[in-house]
Amino acid sequence: MTTNGRKTPRTSGHRIIGQMILCLLGLCLPPLVLAEMGPVKKTKSENRVFLDHADALSYDEMVRPGVQVVKGNVRFRHNGAKLSCDSAYFRQEENSFEAFGRVRLVQGDTLSLHSEYAFYDGRDEMVYARRNVVLRHRKSVLRTDSLNYDRKFGFGYFFEGGEIVDGGNRITSDWGEYSTMTRDATFYYGVKLKSPKYTVNTDTLHYDTRKRMAHVTGKSTILSDGNTIHTSDAYYDTQQNAIRLFARSTVENKEQTITADSLLNNRVTGINEGFGNVIYVDKKNKNELHADYCYYNEHTGTALATKRATAVDYSQKDTLYVHADTIRMKTFNMKTDSMYREIYAYYKVRAFRNDVQAVCDSLVIVSKDSLMTMYRDPIVWQNNYQLLGEQIKVFTCDSTIRFAHVVGQALSIEQMKDREHYNQIASKEMRAFFEQGKLQMTEAVGNVQTIQYPLDDKDSTIIAMNYLEGDTLRMFFDKHRKLEKIWVFKPEGTAFPMTQIPSGKDRLLNFAWFDYIRPKDKDDIFEWRGKAGGTELKPQKRRELPLQQVEGSML
């Protein structure tokens, strides 16, 4: 290109257009600003609240500065969430809006929120929902009138009363919070959880919707099938119908109470366990069971108590305490009219009541026969009487003794008031018959040997020593347990004046006074003291009749 015969340099069209654009920008911005801006950084689209649709839009700067009024099928979107309502005030510069009428927020396919009104702050991603609020997350539904929900952290809380429905569980409280990330909920003040099996009342409850596990802290009450649980720390698995109780909790109903440092209950398996100073109280039958560990199966009726296991019975005028290493119970014919139980106590059994004490290696109680059997070196004391044998059987009726049977090497001893002389009866076996709990008659059978010290009626001094042998001896007593008469079959005996008793004849061959073993009080039952070496009873084999043999052939 030439001008007046001179050549001029070429200028590209792109360069000319760029210069024109710069000139236009220069009319709007100072040159210094243009120099410092460099590349223009755009706001990320996902940080903006977008208005996708509205049937009508209006704007009045005088009435509502910076507010766009949108109506009819209003739809917003923000960071993966869709929000809809009937109408809204949209503040685009503030990245927020107020929604009115049929407000709905949907996030993915697991979370939705409904309300009549909501304020949405896009900068903090906060939703302030009011009036008839319903938050649905997976299978959980939260209902309240006031809910603040933080989308960034997936956390919402209500403060004017609300409830969560999760499966068959319904939880209500005055204040609560819920995390859509961890799916954990926490409730405070006036909390109530209702499930198909339990009703929980507490002030603080933590709930895991994934496992449907509830954890109560603070003073709480749990109700179920007539049972009332008092606890301040408990975990309730609503799926397994299992409860774990801590912090010295108590379960009670009209007839029974159990308290322990911790308790486990599973309604499905029927298994109950107690740990640490367990106390079971049977209000109806007036007895208790104490142990450091207890087990009970509701379905089978089996039970176990160990670690300082102690049975306490106060159905009579005085309280009876029985201790053993282990106490077991079996139940037969459960939930039938013919149901009965067997109780086994072993080893080192010791019992104390003010008027009677006992020791043995083990004992068995069968409710079907109202029978208690004491095994292996059993000894029973009552006041100044001592009774022992290979086995001692006691039959009762309505917790009152009606018959006692000493089997094998029976020995009955009465210590006289002077504590030097003893009335003694030895035989193969002994029986005692009672009426309304009072002794009426005793019977000694087989190789009976007796030593008796009759008293003077005037001054109760000992007159003589009577030695007697026989096959059977019966003694009858009045209602004050005073001896009325004695009957002996085939007696042979000798009377010795007190000054002419042969040396060593004042004791039967199997005489033994075990006062050092005798429990002194209810605390002494835990101190085991065995018999001195060589004084244990050695069971004697029963003689059996020889088999009769008949000569001849079998047809």
C-alpha positions as CSV (number, residue, x, y, z in Angstrom):
1,M,0.0,0.0,0.0
2,T,1.4,3.5,-0.9
3,T,0.6,7.0,0.2
4,N,1.8,9.9,-1.9
5,G,4.2,7.4,-3.5
6,R,5.5,6.3,-0.1
7,K,5.1,2.8,1.3
8,T,3.3,2.4,4.6
9,P,3.5,-0.6,7.0
10,R,0.7,-3.1,7.0
11,T,-1.6,-3.3,10.1
12,S,-3.5,-6.5,10.7
13,G,-7.2,-6.4,11.3
14,H,-7.0,-8.3,14.6
15,R,-4.6,-5.6,15.9
16,I,-6.9,-2.8,15.0
17,I,-9.9,-4.5,16.6
18,G,-7.9,-5.0,19.8
19,Q,-6.9,-1.4,20.0
20,M,-10.5,-0.3,19.6
21,I,-11.6,-2.6,22.5
22,L,-8.9,-1.1,24.7
23,C,-10.0,2.4,23.9
24,L,-13.6,1.5,24.8
25,L,-12.5,0.0,28.1
26,G,-10.4,3.1,28.8
27,L,-13.6,5.1,28.8
28,C,-14.9,3.0,31.7
29,L,-11.8,2.2,33.8
30,P,-8.7,4.1,34.8
31,P,-5.5,3.0,33.1
32,L,-4.0,2.0,36.4
33,V,-6.8,-0.5,37.1
34,L,-6.4,-2.0,33.7
35,A,-2.7,-2.5,34.3
36,E,-3.2,-4.2,37.7
37,M,-6.2,-6.5,36.9
38,G,-4.3,-9.0,34.7
39,P,-6.5,-12.0,33.8
40,V,-10.1,-11.6,35.1
41,K,-11.0,-14.3,37.6
42,K,-14.6,-15.4,37.3
43,T,-16.7,-16.5,40.4
44,K,-17.2,-20.3,40.3
45,S,-20.7,-21.0,39.1
46,E,-21.3,-23.6,41.8
47,N,-21.0,-20.9,44.5
48,R,-23.9,-18.9,43.0
49,V,-27.6,-19.5,43.7
50,F,-29.3,-19.9,40.3
51,L,-32.9,-19.1,39.6
52,D,-33.9,-21.6,37.1
53,H,-37.6,-20.8,36.7
54,A,-40.4,-18.6,37.8
55,D,-43.8,-17.8,36.2
56,A,-43.4,-14.2,37.1
57,L,-40.6,-11.9,38.2
58,S,-40.8,-8.3,39.4
59,Y,-38.3,-5.8,40.9
60,D,-39.0,-2.6,42.8
61,E,-35.9,-0.9,44.1
62,M,-38.0,1.6,46.1
63,V,-40.1,-1.0,47.9
64,R,-37.6,-3.9,48.3
65,P,-34.0,-2.8,47.5
66,G,-32.0,-5.5,45.9
67,V,-34.9,-8.0,46.0
68,Q,-36.3,-9.9,43.0
69,V,-39.9,-11.1,43.7
70,V,-40.5,-14.4,41.9
71,K,-43.8,-16.2,41.9
72,G,-45.3,-19.4,40.5
73,N,-43.4,-22.7,40.2
74,V,-40.2,-21.1,41.5
75,R,-37.1,-23.3,41.2
76,F,-33.5,-22.6,42.4
77,R,-30.4,-24.7,42.4
78,H,-27.2,-24.5,44.3
79,N,-24.2,-26.8,44.8
80,G,-26.1,-30.0,43.8
81,A,-29.3,-29.1,45.6
82,K,-32.6,-28.2,44.0
83,L,-35.0,-25.9,45.8
84,S,-38.6,-25.1,44.9
85,C,-41.5,-23.1,46.4
86,D,-44.6,-21.1,45.4
87,S,-42.9,-17.7,45.7
88,A,-39.7,-16.2,46.9
89,Y,-37.7,-13.0,47.6
90,F,-34.4,-13.5,45.7
91,R,-31.4,-11.4,46.8
92,Q,-29.0,-12.2,44.0
93,E,-26.2,-10.0,45.3
94,E,-26.4,-11.6,48.8
95,N,-26.7,-15.1,47.2
96,S,-29.8,-15.8,49.3
97,F,-33.5,-16.0,49.1
98,E,-36.7,-16.4,51.3
99,A,-39.1,-19.1,50.1
100,F,-42.8,-19.2,50.8
101,G,-45.4,-21.9,50.4
102,R,-44.7,-25.6,49.7
103,V,-40.9,-25.1,50.2
104,R,-38.9,-28.2,49.1
105,L,-35.2,-28.9,49.0
106,V,-33.9,-32.0,47.4
107,Q,-30.2,-33.2,47.5
108,G,-29.4,-36.3,45.6
109,D,-31.7,-39.3,46.2
110,T,-31.3,-39.6,49.9
111,L,-32.3,-36.2,51.4
112,S,-35.3,-33.9,51.1
113,L,-36.7,-31.1,53.2
114,H,-40.2,-29.7,53.2
115,S,-41.6,-26.7,55.0
116,E,-44.0,-23.7,54.6
117,Y,-41.2,-21.1,54.9
118,A,-37.5,-21.1,54.6
119,F,-34.6,-18.7,54.3
120,Y,-31.6,-20.0,52.3
121,D,-28.1,-18.4,52.7
122,G,-26.0,-19.6,49.8
123,R,-22.8,-18.2,51.2
124,D,-22.9,-20.4,54.3
125,E,-25.2,-23.0,52.7
126,M,-27.6,-22.7,55.6
127,V,-31.3,-23.5,55.5
128,Y,-33.6,-21.9,58.1
129,A,-36.9,-23.8,57.7
130,R,-40.0,-23.0,59.7
131,R,-43.6,-24.3,60.1
132,N,-44.4,-28.0,59.5
133,V,-40.8,-28.9,58.7
134,V,-40.2,-32.5,57.5
135,L,-36.6,-33.7,56.8
136,R,-36.3,-37.1,55.2
137,H,-32.9,-38.8,55.1
138,R,-32.8,-42.4,53.9
139,K,-35.2,-44.2,56.1
140,S,-35.3,-41.6,58.9
141,V,-37.9,-38.8,59.1
142,L,-37.5,-35.7,61.3
143,R,-40.6,-33.5,61.9
144,T,-40.5,-30.1,63.7
145,D,-41.7,-26.5,63.4
146,S,-38.2,-24.9,63.4
147,L,-35.1,-26.5,61.8
148,N,-31.7,-25.0,61.0
149,Y,-29.8,-27.2,58.5
150,D,-26.1,-26.7,57.6
151,R,-25.6,-28.3,54.1
152,K,-21.8,-27.9,54.3
153,F,-21.5,-30.2,57.3
154,G,-24.8,-32.1,56.9
155,F,-26.0,-31.0,60.3
156,G,-29.4,-29.9,61.4
157,Y,-31.0,-29.0,64.8
158,F,-34.4,-28.1,66.1
159,F,-35.1,-26.1,69.3
160,E,-38.9,-25.8,69.6
161,G,-39.8,-29.5,69.9
162,G,-39.6,-32.2,67.3
163,E,-39.5,-35.9,66.6
164,I,-37.6,-38.5,64.5
165,V,-39.3,-41.6,63.2
166,D,-36.8,-44.4,62.3
167,G,-38.4,-47.7,61.4
168,G,-40.6,-48.7,64.4
169,N,-38.9,-46.1,66.7
170,R,-40.3,-42.7,67.4
171,I,-38.2,-40.2,69.4
172,T,-39.5,-36.8,70.6
173,S,-37.8,-34.1,72.6
174,D,-37.7,-30.3,73.1
175,W,-34.3,-29.9,71.5
176,G,-32.4,-32.1,69.1
177,E,-29.8,-32.4,66.4
178,Y,-29.2,-34.7,63.5
179,S,-26.1,-35.4,61.2
180,T,-26.8,-36.6,57.7
181,M,-23.1,-37.5,57.4
182,T,-22.8,-39.8,60.5
183,R,-26.5,-40.4,60.7
184,D,-26.3,-39.8,64.5
185,A,-28.9,-37.9,66.4
186,T,-28.9,-36.3,69.9
187,F,-31.9,-35.3,71.9
188,Y,-32.2,-33.1,75.0
189,Y,-35.0,-32.2,77.5
190,G,-38.2,-34.2,77.8
191,V,-36.9,-37.0,75.6
192,K,-39.2,-40.0,74.9
193,L,-38.3,-43.0,72.7
194,K,-41.1,-45.4,71.8
195,S,-40.3,-48.7,70.2
196,P,-42.5,-51.9,69.8
197,K,-41.0,-53.3,73.0
198,Y,-39.8,-50.4,75.1
199,T,-40.7,-46.8,76.1
200,V,-37.7,-44.7,77.2
201,N,-38.0,-41.4,79.1
202,T,-34.8,-39.4,79.7
203,D,-33.3,-35.9,79.4
204,T,-30.4,-36.9,77.1
205,L,-30.4,-39.6,74.3
206,H,-27.9,-40.3,71.6
207,Y,-29.3,-42.3,68.7
208,D,-27.5,-44.0,65.8
209,T,-29.9,-44.5,62.9
210,R,-27.6,-46.9,61.1
211,K,-27.6,-49.4,63.9
212,R,-30.8,-48.1,65.5
213,M,-28.9,-48.0,68.8
214,A,-30.0,-45.6,71.5
215,H,-27.7,-44.4,74.3
216,V,-29.3,-42.7,77.3
217,T,-27.3,-40.6,79.8
218,G,-28.6,-39.0,83.0
219,K,-31.6,-40.0,85.1
220,S,-33.7,-42.3,82.8
221,T,-36.7,-44.6,83.0
222,I,-37.4,-47.5,80.6
223,L,-40.8,-49.3,80.5
224,S,-41.4,-52.7,79.0
225,D,-44.0,-55.4,79.6
226,G,-44.7,-54.4,83.2
227,N,-41.0,-53.9,83.9
228,T,-39.6,-50.5,84.9
229,I,-35.8,-49.8,84.5
230,H,-34.1,-47.0,86.4
231,T,-30.7,-46.1,85.0
232,S,-28.4,-43.2,84.2
233,D,-26.3,-44.9,81.5
234,A,-27.8,-47.5,79.1
235,Y,-27.5,-48.7,75.5
236,Y,-30.6,-50.0,73.8
237,D,-30.3,-52.0,70.6
238,T,-33.8,-51.6,69.1
239,Q,-33.1,-54.1,66.3
240,Q,-32.0,-56.9,68.6
241,N,-34.3,-55.9,71.5
242,A,-31.2,-55.9,73.7
243,I,-30.3,-53.5,76.6
244,R,-27.0,-52.9,78.3
245,L,-27.4,-51.1,81.6
246,F,-24.5,-49.4,83.5
247,A,-24.0,-47.1,86.5
248,R,-25.8,-49.2,89.1
249,S,-29.1,-49.7,87.3
250,T,-32.3,-51.4,88.6
251,V,-35.0,-53.4,86.8
252,E,-38.3,-53.9,88.8
253,N,-41.9,-55.1,88.4
254,K,-44.6,-55.9,90.9
255,E,-43.0,-59.1,92.1
256,Q,-39.2,-58.8,91.4
257,T,-36.3,-56.3,91.4
258,I,-32.7,-56.7,90.2
259,T,-29.9,-54.2,90.7
260,A,-26.3,-54.4,89.6
261,D,-23.3,-52.3,88.5
262,S,-24.1,-53.5,85.0
263,L,-27.0,-55.5,83.5
264,L,-27.5,-57.1,80.1
265,N,-30.9,-58.1,78.7
266,N,-31.8,-59.6,75.3
267,R,-35.5,-60.1,74.7
268,V,-34.8,-62.2,71.6
269,T,-32.5,-64.8,73.3
270,G,-34.1,-64.3,76.7
271,I,-30.6,-64.1,78.3
272,N,-30.0,-61.8,81.2
273,E,-26.7,-61.1,82.9
274,G,-25.7,-59.1,85.9
275,F,-22.2,-58.0,86.9
276,G,-20.9,-56.5,90.1
277,N,-22.8,-56.6,93.4
278,V,-25.9,-58.1,91.9
279,I,-29.0,-58.1,94.1
280,Y,-32.1,-60.0,93.0
281,V,-35.3,-59.5,95.1
282,D,-38.4,-61.7,95.0
283,K,-41.0,-59.5,96.6
284,K,-43.7,-62.2,96.5
285,N,-41.8,-65.0,98.1
286,K,-39.7,-62.6,100.3
287,N,-36.2,-63.7,99.3
288,E,-33.1,-62.3,97.7
289,L,-30.1,-63.5,95.7
290,H,-26.8,-61.7,96.0
291,A,-23.7,-62.3,93.8
292,D,-21.0,-60.6,91.8
293,Y,-22.2,-62.4,88.7
294,C,-25.7,-63.7,87.8
295,Y,-27.1,-65.3,84.6
296,Y,-30.7,-66.1,83.8
297,N,-32.4,-67.4,80.6
298,E,-36.1,-66.4,80.5
299,H,-36.9,-69.1,77.8
300,T,-35.3,-72.1,79.6
301,G,-35.6,-71.0,83.2
302,T,-31.9,-71.7,83.9
303,A,-30.0,-69.5,86.2
304,L,-26.5,-69.2,87.7
305,A,-25.0,-67.1,90.5
306,T,-21.4,-67.1,91.5
307,K,-18.7,-65.1,93.2
308,R,-19.9,-64.6,96.7
309,A,-23.3,-66.1,95.8
310,T,-25.7,-65.6,98.7
311,A,-29.4,-66.5,99.1
312,V,-31.4,-64.5,101.6
313,D,-34.9,-65.6,102.8
314,Y,-37.0,-63.5,105.1
315,S,-40.4,-65.2,104.6
316,Q,-40.3,-66.4,108.2
317,K,-39.9,-64.4,111.4
318,D,-36.2,-64.5,111.1
319,T,-33.9,-64.0,108.1
320,L,-31.9,-67.0,106.7
321,Y,-28.6,-66.4,104.9
322,V,-27.1,-69.2,102.7
323,H,-23.7,-68.9,100.9
324,A,-22.1,-71.2,98.4
325,D,-19.4,-70.9,95.7
326,T,-22.0,-71.4,93.0
327,I,-25.8,-71.5,92.9
328,R,-27.6,-73.0,89.9
329,M,-31.3,-73.3,89.0
330,K,-33.1,-75.5,86.4
331,T,-36.7,-75.2,85.5
332,F,-38.8,-78.0,84.1
333,N,-42.1,-77.9,82.2
334,M,-41.9,-74.2,81.6
335,K,-45.1,-72.3,81.5
336,T,-47.3,-75.3,82.4
337,D,-49.3,-76.2,85.5
338,S,-46.7,-78.9,86.3
339,M,-43.7,-76.5,86.3
340,Y,-41.1,-77.1,89.0
341,R,-37.5,-76.1,89.7
342,E,-34.3,-77.6,91.0
343,I,-31.7,-75.5,92.8
344,Y,-28.1,-76.6,93.3
345,A,-25.7,-74.9,95.8
346,Y,-22.1,-76.0,95.8
347,Y,-19.4,-76.0,97.2
348,K,-18.7,-75.0,100.8
349,V,-22.3,-74.2,101.7
350,R,-22.8,-72.2,104.9
351,A,-26.1,-71.0,106.3
352,F,-27.0,-68.7,109.2
353,R,-30.2,-67.7,111.0
354,N,-30.4,-66.6,114.5
355,D,-32.0,-69.8,115.7
356,V,-30.4,-72.3,113.2
357,Q,-27.1,-72.7,111.4
358,A,-25.8,-75.3,108.9
359,V,-22.8,-76.3,106.8
360,C,-22.3,-78.9,104.1
361,D,-20.4,-79.4,100.9
362,S,-23.5,-79.1,98.6
363,L,-27.3,-79.1,98.7
364,V,-30.2,-79.6,96.3
365,I,-33.7,-78.1,96.5
366,V,-36.5,-79.6,94.5
367,S,-39.7,-77.5,94.5
368,K,-41.8,-80.4,93.1
369,D,-41.3,-82.3,96.3
370,S,-40.6,-79.3,98.5
371,L,-37.4,-81.2,99.4
372,M,-34.0,-79.9,100.4
373,T,-31.1,-82.4,100.6
374,M,-27.7,-81.6,102.2
375,Y,-24.8,-83.7,101.0
376,R,-21.3,-84.6,102.3
377,D,-20.7,-83.9,106.0
378,P,-23.8,-81.9,106.6
379,I,-24.2,-80.4,110.1
380,V,-27.2,-78.5,111.5
381,W,-27.2,-76.5,114.8
382,Q,-30.2,-75.2,116.7
383,N,-29.5,-73.4,119.9
384,N,-27.5,-76.0,121.9
385,Y,-28.3,-78.9,119.6
386,Q,-26.1,-80.4,116.8
387,L,-27.3,-82.8,114.2
388,L,-25.2,-84.6,111.5
389,G,-25.1,-87.5,109.2
390,E,-24.2,-88.6,105.6
391,Q,-27.2,-86.8,104.2
392,I,-29.9,-84.6,105.7
393,K,-33.2,-84.2,104.0
394,V,-35.8,-81.5,104.9
395,F,-39.3,-81.5,103.6
396,T,-41.4,-78.3,103.8
397,C,-44.9,-77.1,103.2
398,D,-45.4,-73.4,102.4
399,S,-41.8,-72.7,103.5
400,T,-42.5,-74.4,106.9
401,I,-40.6,-77.5,107.9
402,R,-42.8,-80.6,108.3
403,F,-40.3,-83.5,108.2
404,A,-36.6,-84.1,108.5
405,H,-34.6,-87.2,107.7
406,V,-31.0,-87.9,108.5
407,V,-29.6,-90.8,106.4
408,G,-26.4,-92.7,107.4
409,Q,-24.4,-92.4,110.6
410,A,-26.9,-90.1,112.2
411,L,-25.7,-88.3,115.4
412,S,-27.7,-85.9,117.6
413,I,-26.0,-84.0,120.4
414,E,-27.4,-81.6,123.0
415,Q,-24.9,-79.6,125.0
416,M,-26.0,-79.3,128.6
417,K,-26.0,-75.9,130.4
418,D,-22.8,-76.7,132.2
419,R,-21.1,-77.0,128.7
420,E,-19.3,-80.2,130.0
421,H,-21.9,-82.9,129.5
422,Y,-23.7,-83.9,126.3
423,N,-26.9,-85.8,125.6
424,Q,-26.2,-88.0,122.6
425,I,-28.1,-90.3,120.2
426,A,-26.5,-92.3,117.4
427,S,-28.2,-94.5,114.9
428,K,-28.2,-95.5,111.3
429,E,-30.9,-92.9,110.5
430,M,-33.1,-90.4,112.3
431,R,-36.5,-88.8,111.5
432,A,-38.1,-85.7,113.0
433,F,-41.8,-84.8,112.6
434,F,-43.1,-81.2,112.9
435,E,-46.5,-79.6,113.2
436,Q,-46.8,-76.0,112.2
437,G,-43.0,-75.8,112.3
438,K,-42.8,-77.1,115.9
439,L,-41.1,-80.4,116.8
440,Q,-43.5,-83.2,117.8
441,M,-41.6,-86.4,117.7
442,T,-38.2,-87.8,116.8
443,E,-37.3,-91.3,115.8
444,A,-33.9,-93.1,115.7
445,V,-33.8,-96.4,113.8
446,G,-31.0,-99.0,113.6
447,N,-28.2,-99.7,116.1
448,V,-29.5,-97.0,118.4
449,Q,-27.1,-95.8,121.2
450,T,-27.9,-93.1,123.6
451,I,-26.3,-91.2,126.5
452,Q,-28.7,-89.1,128.6
453,Y,-28.3,-87.0,131.7
454,P,-31.6,-86.7,133.6
455,L,-32.1,-83.6,135.7
456,D,-33.5,-83.1,139.2
457,D,-36.9,-81.4,139.0
458,K,-36.1,-79.1,141.9
459,D,-32.7,-77.6,141.1
460,S,-32.1,-78.9,137.5
461,T,-28.9,-80.6,138.6
462,I,-27.6,-83.7,136.8
463,I,-28.6,-86.9,138.6
464,A,-26.9,-89.6,136.6
465,M,-25.7,-90.8,133.3
466,N,-28.0,-93.3,131.5
467,Y,-26.5,-95.5,128.7
468,L,-29.1,-97.2,126.4
469,E,-29.0,-99.4,123.4
470,G,-31.9,-100.5,121.2
471,D,-33.3,-101.0,117.7
472,T,-35.7,-98.1,117.6
473,L,-36.1,-95.1,119.8
474,R,-38.9,-92.5,119.8
475,M,-39.1,-89.3,121.7
476,F,-42.3,-87.2,122.1
477,F,-42.3,-83.4,122.9
478,D,-44.9,-80.9,124.0
479,K,-45.5,-77.5,122.2
480,H,-42.6,-76.0,124.2
481,R,-40.3,-78.7,122.9
482,K,-40.1,-80.2,126.4
483,L,-39.6,-84.0,126.4
484,E,-42.8,-85.8,127.5
485,K,-41.9,-89.5,127.0
486,I,-39.5,-91.9,125.5
487,W,-40.3,-95.2,123.8
488,V,-37.5,-97.8,123.0
489,F,-37.8,-101.1,121.3
490,K,-35.7,-104.0,122.9
491,P,-33.8,-101.7,125.2
492,E,-30.6,-102.6,127.1
493,G,-29.1,-100.0,129.3
494,T,-27.1,-99.0,132.4
495,A,-27.3,-96.1,134.8
496,F,-24.2,-94.6,136.3
497,P,-24.1,-92.2,139.3
498,M,-22.2,-89.1,138.3
499,T,-19.2,-90.1,140.6
500,Q,-19.0,-93.6,139.1
501,I,-19.0,-93.0,135.3
502,P,-16.2,-95.1,133.8
503,S,-13.5,-93.1,132.0
504,G,-14.3,-92.5,128.4
505,K,-17.9,-93.8,128.7
506,D,-19.4,-90.4,128.7
507,R,-18.9,-90.2,124.9
508,L,-20.2,-92.4,122.1
509,L,-17.6,-93.7,119.7
510,N,-18.6,-91.3,116.9
511,F,-19.0,-88.3,119.2
512,A,-17.8,-85.0,117.7
513,W,-18.8,-81.5,118.7
514,F,-18.1,-79.1,115.7
515,D,-18.7,-75.8,117.4
516,Y,-15.6,-74.3,115.8
517,I,-17.2,-74.8,112.3
518,R,-20.5,-73.3,113.2
519,P,-21.4,-69.9,111.5
520,K,-21.4,-67.1,114.1
521,D,-23.4,-64.5,112.1
522,K,-24.5,-63.6,108.6
523,D,-21.1,-62.3,107.7
524,D,-19.3,-65.4,108.9
525,I,-21.0,-67.5,106.2
526,F,-18.2,-66.4,103.8
527,E,-15.5,-67.8,106.0
528,W,-15.2,-71.5,105.2
529,R,-13.8,-73.7,108.1
530,G,-13.7,-77.4,107.4
531,K,-13.6,-80.3,109.8
532,A,-10.4,-81.2,111.5
533,G,-8.5,-84.0,109.8
534,G,-9.9,-87.5,110.5
535,T,-13.3,-86.3,111.8
536,E,-15.0,-86.4,108.4
537,L,-17.7,-89.0,107.9
538,K,-16.7,-91.9,105.7
539,P,-19.8,-93.2,103.9
540,Q,-20.7,-96.7,104.8
541,K,-21.8,-99.1,102.0
542,R,-25.3,-100.5,102.4
543,R,-25.5,-104.2,102.7
544,E,-27.3,-105.8,99.8
545,L,-29.3,-109.1,99.9
546,P,-27.6,-111.9,97.9
547,L,-29.2,-112.7,94.7
548,Q,-31.4,-115.8,94.9
549,Q,-30.5,-118.5,92.5
550,V,-33.1,-121.0,91.3
551,E,-31.9,-124.3,89.9
552,G,-33.5,-125.5,86.8
553,S,-33.9,-124.6,83.2
554,M,-35.5,-121.5,81.7
555,L,-38.6,-122.2,79.6
